[in-house]
C-alpha cells in the first residue's frame, strides 16, 4: 500500500510539473497571438485582455506590405535547409569519435569540447568576420551556414557523445570484427540507435539558425540576403509604435519553430518507445 501511494504521489507530482511547465511555455505565446490581433496604433493594454475588440486579422497581411517578408522567409528557409542537416551529421560524427576513443583520449576530447563551449560567442565575431571575408562569403547565406560545418556548437557534439556512449561496447566490437570501417560502424550500428538524440539536435539547430539575429546583423548587409530576424528589426524601425504589427510578424516567425519542436518531440518519444 505504501509503495502504491508513493508511486501515485510521484505520478501526480509529474503531472503537476508538466502542467506548470506547459503553462509557462504557452503563456508568452498566448500574449503574442492576442497582441497581434489588436488594432494598430493603439497603446498596449494596462492588463491582460483575452480577445481584443475588434479582431484585426488583417495585421498579418499588412506586415507583408510593409517589409519584403517573403524574401526574408526564403533566405531563412535556405539557411536552415542546409545548416540543420549539416549540423546533425557533423555533430554525430564528432560525438561518435569521442564515444569510441580510448578512455584518455575521450576525456581530453570532452575537456576540449567543454572548454570550447565556455568561449563567449562575442569572442568569435571578429575572427569569423576575418575568415568569412577571406573566404569571400560575407553578405551571402554561406556566412550564416558556415557554423554548421563545425556542428554549430560543441553542446550538440556532447549530446551525441552521450548517446553513443550508452550503446553497449560489444556491439561496436562485433561490427569491427566483421571488418566494418568506422564510418560503416557509425552508419549501421551507432546512428540507428541515436535517432532520439538526432531529433533533439535537429530541433535545437533549427531554432538556433532560424532565430540567429547577431550573425545576420554582422555578416549580412544587403536586403536580398536578409533573414527573418533582420526583417523583424526592419519592421520595428518602420513601425516602432505599432506593437500589433510587430507581434503579428513575430507570430509568423515563431510558428515554424514551435511546429518543429512539436514534431521533433513526437518523433523523439516514438523512437524512444521503439528502442525501449
C-alpha positions, 0 to 999 in steps of 0.5 A, spaced: 500 500 500 505 504 501 509 503 495 502 504 491 501 511 494 508 513 493 508 511 486 501 515 485 504 521 489 510 521 484 505 520 478 501 526 480 507 530 482 509 529 474 503 531 472 503 537 476 510 539 473 508 538 466 502 542 467 506 548 470 511 547 465 506 547 459 503 553 462 509 557 462 511 555 455 504 557 452 503 563 456 508 568 452 505 565 446 498 566 448 500 574 449 503 574 442 497 571 438 492 576 442 497 582 441 497 581 434 490 581 433 489 588 436 488 594 432 494 598 430 496 604 433 493 603 439 497 603 446 498 596 449 493 594 454 494 596 462 492 588 463 491 582 460 485 582 455 483 575 452 480 577 445 481 584 443 475 588 440 475 588 434 479 582 431 484 585 426 486 579 422 488 583 417 495 585 421 498 579 418 497 581 411 499 588 412 506 586 415 507 583 408 506 590 405 510 593 409 517 589 409 519 584 403 517 578 408 517 573 403 524 574 401 526 574 408 522 567 409 526 564 403 533 566 405 531 563 412 528 557 409 535 556 405 539 557 411 536 552 415 535 547 409 542 546 409 545 548 416 540 543 420 542 537 416 549 539 416 549 540 423 546 533 425 551 529 421 557 533 423 555 533 430 554 525 430 560 524 427 564 528 432 560 525 438 561 518 435 569 519 435 569 521 442 564 515 444 569 510 441 576 513 443 580 510 448 578 512 455 584 518 455 583 520 449 575 521 450 576 525 456 581 530 453 576 530 447 570 532 452 575 537 456 576 540 449 569 540 447 567 543 454 572 548 454 570 550 447 563 551 449 565 556 455 568 561 449 563 567 449 560 567 442 562 575 442 569 572 442 568 569 435 565 575 431 571 578 429 575 572 427 569 569 423 568 576 420 576 575 418 575 568 415 568 569 412 571 575 408 577 571 406 573 566 404 569 571 400 562 569 403 560 575 407 553 578 405 551 571 402 547 565 406 554 561 406 556 566 412 550 564 416 551 556 414 558 556 415 557 554 423 554 548 421 560 545 418 563 545 425 556 542 428 554 549 430 556 548 437 560 543 441 553 542 446 550 538 440 557 534 439 556 532 447 549 530 446 551 525 441 557 523 445 552 521 450 548 517 446 553 513 443 556 512 449 550 508 452 550 503 446 553 497 449 561 496 447 560 489 444 556 491 439 561 496 436 566 490 437 562 485 433 561 490 427 569 491 427 570 484 427 566 483 421 571 488 418 566 494 418 570 501 417 568 506 422 564 510 418 560 503 416 560 502 424 557 509 425 552 508 419 549 501 421 550 500 428 551 507 432 546 512 428 540 507 428 540 507 435 541 515 436 535 517 432 532 520 439 538 524 440 538 526 432 531 529 433 533 533 439 539 536 435 535 537 429 530 541 433 535 545 437 539 547 430 533 549 427 531 554 432 538 556 433 539 558 425 532 560 424 532 565 430 540 567 429 539 575 429 547 577 431 550 573 425 545 576 420 546 583 423 554 582 422 555 578 416 549 580 412 548 587 409 544 587 403 536 586 403 536 580 398 540 576 403 536 578 409 533 573 414 527 573 418 530 576 424 533 582 420 526 583 417 523 583 424 528 589 426 526 592 419 519 592 421 520 595 428 524 601 425 518 602 420 513 601 425 516 602 432 509 604 435 505 599 432 506 593 437 500 589 433 504 589 427 510 587 430 507 581 434 503 579 428 510 578 424 513 575 430 507 570 430 509 568 423 516 567 425 515 563 431 510 558 428 515 554 424 519 553 430 514 551 435 511 546 429 518 543 429 519 542 436 512 539 436 514 534 431 521 533 433 518 531 440 513 526 437 518 523 433 523 523 439 518 519 444 516 514 438 523 512 437 524 512 444 518 507 445 521 503 439 528 502 442 525 501 449 
